[in-house]
Amino acid sequence: MKRGATKNLRVCCSLLAIFLCFAFVLLPQPVQAQTVTTAVTVGSAPVSAAVTPNGEYVYVTNGGSSKVNGTVSVINTATNTVTTTINVGSYPVGVAVTPNGEYAYVTNNGGDTVSVISTGAPTVSVSPSSWTMNVGQSTMFTATASGGSGSYTSYQWYVDDVVQSGQTASTFSYSPASSGTDSITATVTDSSGATSVQSAASSVTVRASGTRFVFSAVDWSIVIIVIVIALLLIVPAMHRRNKKTQQTKQRNSTPNIPIFNCF
């Protein structure tokens, strides 16, 4: 009897311990005090917000921004500042970001439309893609940006992957100091702070000063085309001119036969 009572006591104690553990887990935990750390000023009457999958940006629709063109404020979560404001349709309400983070879709309640915003980093290309020049000469390169968000705020030019200080415009005048082969690239930054990767390189062949220009196959093709077009225009014109000249000579060489009036 004593052993049975001891065994029952152990079982009861075990069940009591399990019950107390579950009860502790199910008890409401104390909530830590939460405070507003900062307030970000956006557009008029913000309605909804969506966070990009990487957590870097928040897109906020400003429902009372305009009857014609509403706006979306883009917040950088690292600094809690609005990096850009994007025009969308009238009275934007809802916003959703695609799982890959490349696009944000905004529903415009006032215009029955959906605005699609590209959230990805911009891209940039450089023209001309290749160039041949002499030392001491200069040529202008142009960067063309696409994609990204908002406007394009600045560019950065590189020569052989070396940053060109102060060259932040969309054009770059290059004047090489020595002969060789150089590569010209550029990056672009949009108003949301996203920067593109470097563009495909533009190859520059630099010849020593005074070197005669050597025509490439493309140059010769252009010259031949120009010559053919010139011949097609000049030869018929010369033929018409010669024919007109011959007709004039024939008229002038025809003898005048007097006509006598017999009546």
TORKOL-4160 file (C-alpha; in steps of 0.2 Angstrom, whole numbers, padded with zeros to 4 digits, m for minus):
263
<pt num="1" X="0000" Y="0000" Z="0000"/>
<pt num="2" X="0014" Y="0012" Z="0005"/>
<pt num="3" X="0023" Y="0009" Z="m0012"/>
<pt num="4" X="0007" Y="0012" Z="m0022"/>
<pt num="5" X="0003" Y="0028" Z="m0012"/>
<pt num="6" X="0021" Y="0034" Z="m0016"/>
<pt num="7" X="0019" Y="0030" Z="m0035"/>
<pt num="8" X="0002" Y="0039" Z="m0036"/>
<pt num="9" X="0010" Y="0054" Z="m0027"/>
<pt num="10" X="0024" Y="0055" Z="m0040"/>
<pt num="11" X="0012" Y="0054" Z="m0054"/>
<pt num="12" X="0001" Y="0068" Z="m0047"/>
<pt num="13" X="0017" Y="0079" Z="m0044"/>
<pt num="14" X="0022" Y="0076" Z="m0062"/>
<pt num="15" X="0005" Y="0081" Z="m0069"/>
<pt num="16" X="0005" Y="0096" Z="m0058"/>
<pt num="17" X="0022" Y="0102" Z="m0064"/>
<pt num="18" X="0016" Y="0099" Z="m0083"/>
<pt num="19" X="0000" Y="0109" Z="m0079"/>
<pt num="20" X="0010" Y="0124" Z="m0071"/>
<pt num="21" X="0022" Y="0124" Z="m0086"/>
<pt num="22" X="0007" Y="0126" Z="m0098"/>
<pt num="23" X="m0001" Y="0139" Z="m0087"/>
<pt num="24" X="0015" Y="0149" Z="m0087"/>
<pt num="25" X="0016" Y="0149" Z="m0106"/>
<pt num="26" X="m0002" Y="0153" Z="m0108"/>
<pt num="27" X="m0001" Y="0168" Z="m0096"/>
<pt num="28" X="m0001" Y="0185" Z="m0105"/>
<pt num="29" X="0016" Y="0192" Z="m0106"/>
<pt num="30" X="0020" Y="0210" Z="m0101"/>
<pt num="31" X="0020" Y="0222" Z="m0116"/>
<pt num="32" X="0035" Y="0234" Z="m0117"/>
<pt num="33" X="0031" Y="0252" Z="m0119"/>
<pt num="34" X="0031" Y="0257" Z="m0138"/>
<pt num="35" X="0034" Y="0275" Z="m0143"/>
<pt num="36" X="0035" Y="0284" Z="m0160"/>
<pt num="37" X="0053" Y="0287" Z="m0164"/>
<pt num="38" X="0051" Y="0298" Z="m0179"/>
<pt num="39" X="0038" Y="0306" Z="m0190"/>
<pt num="40" X="0040" Y="0306" Z="m0209"/>
<pt num="41" X="0031" Y="0320" Z="m0218"/>
<pt num="42" X="0024" Y="0314" Z="m0235"/>
<pt num="43" X="0010" Y="0320" Z="m0246"/>
<pt num="44" X="m0008" Y="0325" Z="m0242"/>
<pt num="45" X="m0019" Y="0312" Z="m0234"/>
<pt num="46" X="m0008" Y="0297" Z="m0234"/>
<pt num="47" X="m0019" Y="0281" Z="m0236"/>
<pt num="48" X="m0009" Y="0265" Z="m0237"/>
<pt num="49" X="0009" Y="0259" Z="m0238"/>
<pt num="50" X="0019" Y="0245" Z="m0245"/>
<pt num="51" X="0037" Y="0239" Z="m0240"/>
<pt num="52" X="0049" Y="0232" Z="m0253"/>
<pt num="53" X="0054" Y="0214" Z="m0250"/>
<pt num="54" X="0072" Y="0219" Z="m0245"/>
<pt num="55" X="0065" Y="0232" Z="m0232"/>
<pt num="56" X="0074" Y="0246" Z="m0239"/>
<pt num="57" X="0060" Y="0257" Z="m0246"/>
<pt num="58" X="0041" Y="0261" Z="m0241"/>
<pt num="59" X="0029" Y="0267" Z="m0255"/>
<pt num="60" X="0015" Y="0278" Z="m0247"/>
<pt num="61" X="0000" Y="0283" Z="m0257"/>
<pt num="62" X="m0006" Y="0301" Z="m0254"/>
<pt num="63" X="m0025" Y="0300" Z="m0257"/>
<pt num="64" X="m0028" Y="0319" Z="m0256"/>
<pt num="65" X="m0013" Y="0325" Z="m0266"/>
<pt num="66" X="m0023" Y="0330" Z="m0282"/>
<pt num="67" X="m0039" Y="0328" Z="m0292"/>
<pt num="68" X="m0028" Y="0326" Z="m0308"/>
<pt num="69" X="m0012" Y="0318" Z="m0303"/>
<pt num="70" X="m0010" Y="0310" Z="m0286"/>
<pt num="71" X="0007" Y="0306" Z="m0279"/>
<pt num="72" X="0017" Y="0292" Z="m0270"/>
<pt num="73" X="0030" Y="0296" Z="m0258"/>
<pt num="74" X="0045" Y="0284" Z="m0257"/>
<pt num="75" X="0053" Y="0283" Z="m0240"/>
<pt num="76" X="0071" Y="0276" Z="m0237"/>
<pt num="77" X="0069" Y="0266" Z="m0221"/>
<pt num="78" X="0088" Y="0268" Z="m0217"/>
<pt num="79" X="0086" Y="0287" Z="m0215"/>
<pt num="80" X="0067" Y="0288" Z="m0213"/>
<pt num="81" X="0067" Y="0302" Z="m0226"/>
<pt num="82" X="0057" Y="0304" Z="m0242"/>
<pt num="83" X="0069" Y="0301" Z="m0256"/>
<pt num="84" X="0057" Y="0305" Z="m0271"/>
<pt num="85" X="0039" Y="0309" Z="m0275"/>
<pt num="86" X="0031" Y="0300" Z="m0290"/>
<pt num="87" X="0016" Y="0306" Z="m0300"/>
<pt num="88" X="0002" Y="0293" Z="m0302"/>
<pt num="89" X="m0016" Y="0294" Z="m0306"/>
<pt num="90" X="m0030" Y="0304" Z="m0297"/>
<pt num="91" X="m0034" Y="0299" Z="m0279"/>
<pt num="92" X="m0021" Y="0285" Z="m0277"/>
<pt num="93" X="m0027" Y="0273" Z="m0263"/>
<pt num="94" X="m0020" Y="0255" Z="m0263"/>
<pt num="95" X="m0002" Y="0250" Z="m0266"/>
<pt num="96" X="0007" Y="0233" Z="m0268"/>
<pt num="97" X="0025" Y="0228" Z="m0272"/>
<pt num="98" X="0028" Y="0213" Z="m0282"/>
<pt num="99" X="0037" Y="0198" Z="m0273"/>
<pt num="100" X="0053" Y="0201" Z="m0283"/>
<pt num="101" X="0053" Y="0220" Z="m0278"/>
<pt num="102" X="0054" Y="0226" Z="m0296"/>
<pt num="103" X="0037" Y="0235" Z="m0297"/>
<pt num="104" X="0024" Y="0244" Z="m0286"/>
<pt num="105" X="0006" Y="0244" Z="m0292"/>
<pt num="106" X="m0005" Y="0259" Z="m0287"/>
<pt num="107" X="m0024" Y="0259" Z="m0288"/>
<pt num="108" X="m0030" Y="0276" Z="m0293"/>
<pt num="109" X="m0048" Y="0278" Z="m0286"/>
<pt num="110" X="m0052" Y="0294" Z="m0296"/>
<pt num="111" X="m0047" Y="0288" Z="m0313"/>
<pt num="112" X="m0051" Y="0269" Z="m0313"/>
<pt num="113" X="m0033" Y="0266" Z="m0317"/>
<pt num="114" X="m0018" Y="0257" Z="m0310"/>
<pt num="115" X="0000" Y="0265" Z="m0310"/>
<pt num="116" X="0015" Y="0254" Z="m0312"/>
<pt num="117" X="0031" Y="0260" Z="m0304"/>
<pt num="118" X="0048" Y="0253" Z="m0308"/>
<pt num="119" X="0057" Y="0251" Z="m0291"/>
<pt num="120" X="0073" Y="0243" Z="m0298"/>
<pt num="121" X="0089" Y="0252" Z="m0300"/>
<pt num="122" X="0091" Y="0262" Z="m0316"/>
<pt num="123" X="0102" Y="0257" Z="m0331"/>
<pt num="124" X="0114" Y="0268" Z="m0342"/>
<pt num="125" X="0122" Y="0266" Z="m0359"/>
<pt num="126" X="0136" Y="0277" Z="m0366"/>
<pt num="127" X="0138" Y="0283" Z="m0384"/>
<pt num="128" X="0147" Y="0282" Z="m0395"/>
<pt num="129" X="0152" Y="0264" Z="m0392"/>
<pt num="130" X="0169" Y="0266" Z="m0400"/>
<pt num="131" X="0180" Y="0280" Z="m0406"/>
<pt num="132" X="0197" Y="0283" Z="m0414"/>
<pt num="133" X="0206" Y="0299" Z="m0410"/>
<pt num="134" X="0224" Y="0307" Z="m0408"/>
<pt num="135" X="0232" Y="0313" Z="m0393"/>
<pt num="136" X="0227" Y="0331" Z="m0390"/>
<pt num="137" X="0210" Y="0329" Z="m0398"/>
<pt num="138" X="0194" Y="0328" Z="m0388"/>
<pt num="139" X="0177" Y="0320" Z="m0391"/>
<pt num="140" X="0160" Y="0320" Z="m0382"/>
<pt num="141" X="0152" Y="0305" Z="m0374"/>
<pt num="142" X="0134" Y="0305" Z="m0369"/>
<pt num="143" X="0126" Y="0294" Z="m0356"/>
<pt num="144" X="0107" Y="0289" Z="m0358"/>
<pt num="145" X="0098" Y="0282" Z="m0343"/>
<pt num="146" X="0082" Y="0272" Z="m0341"/>
<pt num="147" X="0072" Y="0263" Z="m0328"/>
<pt num="148" X="0073" Y="0267" Z="m0309"/>
<pt num="149" X="0062" Y="0279" Z="m0300"/>
<pt num="150" X="0058" Y="0297" Z="m0302"/>
<pt num="151" X="0071" Y="0308" Z="m0310"/>
<pt num="152" X="0090" Y="0305" Z="m0313"/>
<pt num="153" X="0100" Y="0316" Z="m0301"/>
<pt num="154" X="0118" Y="0313" Z="m0306"/>
<pt num="155" X="0130" Y="0304" Z="m0316"/>
<pt num="156" X="0148" Y="0298" Z="m0313"/>
<pt num="157" X="0161" Y="0295" Z="m0327"/>
<pt num="158" X="0175" Y="0283" Z="m0327"/>
<pt num="159" X="0191" Y="0281" Z="m0338"/>
<pt num="160" X="0198" Y="0263" Z="m0336"/>
<pt num="161" X="0187" Y="0261" Z="m0320"/>
<pt num="162" X="0195" Y="0276" Z="m0312"/>
<pt num="163" X="0183" Y="0289" Z="m0306"/>
<pt num="164" X="0183" Y="0306" Z="m0315"/>
<pt num="165" X="0182" Y="0319" Z="m0301"/>
<pt num="166" X="0168" Y="0332" Z="m0304"/>
<pt num="167" X="0161" Y="0323" Z="m0320"/>
<pt num="168" X="0143" Y="0321" Z="m0314"/>
<pt num="169" X="0134" Y="0327" Z="m0330"/>
<pt num="170" X="0126" Y="0317" Z="m0343"/>
<pt num="171" X="0140" Y="0321" Z="m0355"/>
<pt num="172" X="0158" Y="0319" Z="m0354"/>
<pt num="173" X="0172" Y="0327" Z="m0364"/>
<pt num="174" X="0187" Y="0316" Z="m0365"/>
<pt num="175" X="0205" Y="0323" Z="m0370"/>
<pt num="176" X="0218" Y="0309" Z="m0369"/>
<pt num="177" X="0236" Y="0314" Z="m0364"/>
<pt num="178" X="0244" Y="0298" Z="m0371"/>
<pt num="179" X="0241" Y="0285" Z="m0384"/>
<pt num="180" X="0234" Y="0268" Z="m0381"/>
<pt num="181" X="0217" Y="0260" Z="m0378"/>
<pt num="182" X="0205" Y="0267" Z="m0365"/>
<pt num="183" X="0187" Y="0262" Z="m0359"/>
<pt num="184" X="0174" Y="0275" Z="m0355"/>
<pt num="185" X="0160" Y="0270" Z="m0343"/>
<pt num="186" X="0147" Y="0279" Z="m0333"/>
<pt num="187" X="0134" Y="0276" Z="m0319"/>
<pt num="188" X="0118" Y="0285" Z="m0315"/>
<pt num="189" X="0109" Y="0289" Z="m0298"/>
<pt num="190" X="0090" Y="0292" Z="m0298"/>
<pt num="191" X="0080" Y="0303" Z="m0286"/>
<pt num="192" X="0077" Y="0288" Z="m0274"/>
<pt num="193" X="0095" Y="0286" Z="m0271"/>
<pt num="194" X="0097" Y="0270" Z="m0282"/>
<pt num="195" X="0113" Y="0269" Z="m0292"/>
<pt num="196" X="0116" Y="0259" Z="m0308"/>
<pt num="197" X="0130" Y="0247" Z="m0311"/>
<pt num="198" X="0143" Y="0254" Z="m0323"/>
<pt num="199" X="0138" Y="0254" Z="m0341"/>
<pt num="200" X="0145" Y="0244" Z="m0355"/>
<pt num="201" X="0162" Y="0251" Z="m0359"/>
<pt num="202" X="0165" Y="0262" Z="m0374"/>
<pt num="203" X="0182" Y="0258" Z="m0382"/>
<pt num="204" X="0193" Y="0273" Z="m0387"/>
<pt num="205" X="0209" Y="0270" Z="m0398"/>
<pt num="206" X="0221" Y="0284" Z="m0395"/>
<pt num="207" X="0235" Y="0287" Z="m0408"/>
<pt num="208" X="0250" Y="0297" Z="m0406"/>
<pt num="209" X="0249" Y="0315" Z="m0410"/>
<pt num="210" X="0251" Y="0318" Z="m0429"/>
<pt num="211" X="0246" Y="0301" Z="m0434"/>
<pt num="212" X="0237" Y="0300" Z="m0450"/>
<pt num="213" X="0219" Y="0294" Z="m0448"/>
<pt num="214" X="0217" Y="0276" Z="m0454"/>
<pt num="215" X="0200" Y="0272" Z="m0462"/>
<pt num="216" X="0191" Y="0257" Z="m0455"/>
<pt num="217" X="0180" Y="0245" Z="m0465"/>
<pt num="218" X="0165" Y="0255" Z="m0459"/>
<pt num="219" X="0173" Y="0271" Z="m0464"/>
<pt num="220" X="0176" Y="0264" Z="m0481"/>
<pt num="221" X="0159" Y="0258" Z="m0483"/>
<pt num="222" X="0152" Y="0275" Z="m0479"/>
<pt num="223" X="0164" Y="0283" Z="m0492"/>
<pt num="224" X="0158" Y="0271" Z="m0506"/>
<pt num="225" X="0140" Y="0274" Z="m0502"/>
<pt num="226" X="0142" Y="0293" Z="m0503"/>
<pt num="227" X="0152" Y="0291" Z="m0520"/>
<pt num="228" X="0138" Y="0280" Z="m0527"/>
<pt num="229" X="0124" Y="0292" Z="m0522"/>
<pt num="230" X="0134" Y="0306" Z="m0529"/>
<pt num="231" X="0136" Y="0297" Z="m0546"/>
<pt num="232" X="0118" Y="0293" Z="m0546"/>
<pt num="233" X="0114" Y="0311" Z="m0544"/>
<pt num="234" X="0127" Y="0319" Z="m0555"/>
<pt num="235" X="0128" Y="0308" Z="m0570"/>
<pt num="236" X="0109" Y="0310" Z="m0575"/>
<pt num="237" X="0111" Y="0329" Z="m0572"/>
<pt num="238" X="0126" Y="0330" Z="m0584"/>
<pt num="239" X="0117" Y="0319" Z="m0597"/>
<pt num="240" X="0102" Y="0331" Z="m0597"/>
<pt num="241" X="0113" Y="0346" Z="m0598"/>
<pt num="242" X="0123" Y="0339" Z="m0613"/>
<pt num="243" X="0106" Y="0334" Z="m0622"/>
<pt num="244" X="0100" Y="0352" Z="m0619"/>
<pt num="245" X="0116" Y="0359" Z="m0626"/>
<pt num="246" X="0115" Y="0348" Z="m0642"/>
<pt num="247" X="0097" Y="0353" Z="m0645"/>
<pt num="248" X="0102" Y="0371" Z="m0643"/>
<pt num="249" X="0116" Y="0369" Z="m0656"/>
<pt num="250" X="0105" Y="0361" Z="m0668"/>
<pt num="251" X="0092" Y="0375" Z="m0668"/>
<pt num="252" X="0106" Y="0388" Z="m0670"/>
<pt num="253" X="0114" Y="0378" Z="m0685"/>
<pt num="254" X="0097" Y="0376" Z="m0695"/>
<pt num="255" X="0098" Y="0389" Z="m0710"/>
<pt num="256" X="0084" Y="0401" Z="m0712"/>
<pt num="257" X="0074" Y="0399" Z="m0728"/>
<pt num="258" X="0066" Y="0415" Z="m0734"/>
<pt num="259" X="0047" Y="0413" Z="m0738"/>
<pt num="260" X="0041" Y="0424" Z="m0753"/>
<pt num="261" X="0023" Y="0430" Z="m0753"/>
<pt num="262" X="0017" Y="0428" Z="m0771"/>
<pt num="263" X="0000" Y="0436" Z="m0768"/>
